[in-house]
Amino acid sequence: MVGINWAVIAPLLIIQLILVIVAIIDLVKVKETNGPKWMWALIILLANIIGPILYFIFGRRQR
């Protein structure tokens, strides 16, 4: 823990947390997605930073 540079890691953790929260809120509010909602929830939660990005690019249905 002593050798960790928190000045670099802390912003990445905050960005990841914000992305996950916004993606989950959007997933709950939207009526239809490209694929099952449970699958997107797993991708968002388990794929770290890439999961929410994939959801916003591929998971949301275009109007």
C-alpha positions as CSV (number, residue, x, y, z in Angstrom):
1,M,0.0,0.0,0.0
2,V,2.9,2.3,0.6
3,G,4.2,2.3,-3.1
4,I,0.8,3.0,-4.6
5,N,0.5,6.4,-6.3
6,W,-3.0,7.4,-5.2
7,A,-2.8,10.6,-7.3
8,V,-3.1,8.5,-10.4
9,I,-5.4,5.7,-9.2
10,A,-8.0,7.8,-7.3
11,P,-9.3,9.7,-10.3
12,L,-9.6,6.4,-12.3
13,L,-11.6,4.8,-9.5
14,I,-13.9,7.9,-9.3
15,I,-14.5,7.8,-13.0
16,Q,-15.3,4.1,-12.9
17,L,-17.7,4.5,-10.0
18,I,-19.5,7.4,-11.8
19,L,-19.8,5.4,-15.1
20,V,-21.2,2.4,-13.3
21,I,-23.8,4.4,-11.4
22,V,-24.9,6.4,-14.4
23,A,-25.1,3.2,-16.6
24,I,-27.1,1.3,-14.0
25,I,-29.5,4.2,-13.5
26,D,-30.0,4.5,-17.2
27,L,-30.5,0.7,-17.5
28,V,-33.2,0.8,-14.9
29,K,-35.0,3.8,-16.5
30,V,-34.9,2.7,-20.2
31,K,-37.7,0.4,-21.4
32,E,-35.9,-1.5,-24.2
33,T,-32.2,-2.5,-24.7
34,N,-30.3,-4.4,-27.3
35,G,-30.3,-7.7,-25.4
36,P,-31.6,-8.7,-22.0
37,K,-31.3,-6.2,-19.2
38,W,-29.8,-8.8,-16.8
39,M,-27.0,-9.3,-19.3
40,W,-26.2,-5.6,-19.5
41,A,-26.3,-5.3,-15.8
42,L,-23.6,-8.1,-15.5
43,I,-21.5,-6.4,-18.2
44,I,-21.7,-3.1,-16.5
45,L,-20.9,-4.4,-13.0
46,L,-18.2,-7.0,-14.0
47,A,-16.3,-5.4,-16.9
48,N,-15.0,-2.4,-14.9
49,I,-14.6,0.8,-17.0
50,I,-15.2,-0.9,-20.3
51,G,-18.7,-2.4,-19.3
52,P,-20.5,0.9,-18.9
53,I,-18.9,2.2,-22.1
54,L,-20.0,-0.9,-24.0
55,Y,-23.5,-0.4,-22.6
56,F,-23.7,3.2,-23.8
57,I,-22.4,2.3,-27.3
58,F,-24.1,-1.0,-28.0
59,G,-26.8,-1.6,-25.3
60,R,-29.0,1.4,-25.7
61,R,-31.6,1.3,-28.4
62,Q,-31.6,4.2,-30.8
63,R,-34.9,6.0,-31.1
